[in-house]
Amino acid sequence: MRDLRQSERVACPHFPLCVGCPLVGVPYAVQLRGKQAELRARLDAYPRLRPIEIDPPCPSQRPYGYRNHAKLVFRARRVRGGGREVLLGVYRPGTHSVLPAEGCIIHAPELRPVLRSLRREVEALGIPIYDERLRQGVLRYALARSSSVGREVHLTLVVATPEVPRLAVLAARLRRAHPALGALFLCVNPTTGNRLLSDDVRRVFGRASLVERFGGLELESRPDAFLQANVGVATRIYTTIVRWLDPAPAENALDLYCGVGGAALAVAAYAHRVVGVEASQAAIDCARANQRRAARDNVRFVAGRAEDAIGFARRAGLERIDLVVANPPRTGLSVEVRETVVRLAPRRLAYVSCNPLSLARDLDWFAERQYTTRRLRVFDMLPQTPHVEALGLVEAEPGAASMESVKTASGAGTAGTRGR
């Protein structure tokens, strides 16, 4: 997607070596056209999806400085004279070498000075950096989050052991230098796999959660609960979900992979009742707090698998689901979740995707079962990166049958309904 013949000058201290945002330098209009073309190409791989027209892309209001959280890795290396230099950055693709990125220009401006100070103080205090090869050391990753509400910053240090040398000194220096630093956490993760966070999150100081405003919604999140990185674009997605679903006051909705509850609470302002389902207990705890903050008593949040959504809906007293929202991980909807949606027989599905490949596969599966994609639009959640976020509106055709009726008619269970 990068077109070096149309490159722009970039005021980034890491450009052009950093790989964290590989489209930096490409004119923003070119980036949007590339993401639109990527989605188009994935759809065209399926004959049933070729007639779908894609709406013009929704750009980010801020192509730079938009990202409200940073995830950087610590690395230590020897320098001339026998000293030690600490790096805070991103992995070079396909390697475990690290490139500096603490001054990244896509991070929110309030994050950068905190990250720069963190790197300098860790280096000055001699706090041990974790060595993946030797499996020794302490500091592994730094996660920083910011909120436009009060311009507050929360910092999480992912550590191999809870015993962090000179932690109190580090915390005191950072608080003194940065009044906006509202909380510090330790996430203890001694495992050797690729999982960044563990369930062992300990607060060093400050409030347990960070509150951000998404239009009329205030959503809190914690270090181990996912929140969209681009507040402006996420707000547009929530409002578009409501507009496309067009919920009626008597209708019920189900939000799969609901996270901290943003889409569910947006739909609940217009629907009768909403159930949100999410596997992460930390996210559900935040969603329930956000429900109380929004004073919505017609929403219920449940910790569990999306595959079990029918049982959750029925236990919440909903015998009929009219609308579904789904925001799955990059792998998309499993066959079991897709079959669950068809079994519920909603009139409309709003599908938020972070992967055009799995999105196209799933939309084709629904099309085979008389669920037609009516609208599709790219929302540029992560400018300067190849990431493509899209929202689709899927609508049941008048003759669409639920999975229950398919099973009854075929007498063969769901064997004949599975996608490729």
HELIX and SHEET records of a PDB file:
HELIX    1   1 LEU A    4  GLN A    6  5                                   3    
HELIX    2   2 TYR A   28  ASP A   44  1                                  17    
HELIX    3   3 PRO A   47  LEU A   49  5                                   3    
HELIX    4   4 LEU A  111  LEU A  125  1                                  15    
HELIX    5   5 LEU A  167  ALA A  177  1                                  11    
HELIX    6   6 VAL A  231  LEU A  245  1                                  15    
HELIX    7   7 GLY A  262  ALA A  268  1                                   7    
HELIX    8   8 GLN A  281  ALA A  294  1                                  14    
HELIX    9   9 ALA A  306  ASP A  308  5                                   3    
HELIX   10  10 ALA A  309  ARG A  315  1                                   7    
HELIX   11  11 VAL A  335  LEU A  344  1                                  10    
HELIX   12  12 PRO A  356  GLU A  368  1                                  13    
HELIX   13  13 MET A  403  SER A  410  1                                   8    
HELIX   14  14 ALA A  415  THR A  417  5                                   3    
SHEET    1   A 7 VAL A  98  PRO A 100  0                                        
SHEET    2   A 7 ARG A  84  TYR A  91 -1                                        
SHEET    3   A 7 HIS A  69  ARG A  78 -1                                        
SHEET    4   A 7 LEU A 139  SER A 147 -1                                        
SHEET    5   A 7 GLU A 152  VAL A 159 -1                                        
SHEET    6   A 7 LEU A 181  VAL A 188  1                                        
SHEET    7   A 7 VAL A 201  GLY A 206 -1                                        
SHEET    1   B 2 LEU A 210  PHE A 214  0                                        
SHEET    2   B 2 LEU A 217  SER A 221 -1                                        
SHEET    1   C 7 VAL A 299  ALA A 303  0                                        
SHEET    2   C 7 ARG A 273  GLU A 278  1                                        
SHEET    3   C 7 ASN A 252  LEU A 256  1                                        
SHEET    4   C 7 LEU A 323  ALA A 326  1                                        
SHEET    5   C 7 ARG A 348  SER A 353  1                                        
SHEET    6   C 7 GLU A 389  ALA A 396 -1                                        
SHEET    7   C 7 TYR A 371  PHE A 379 -1                                        
END                                                                             
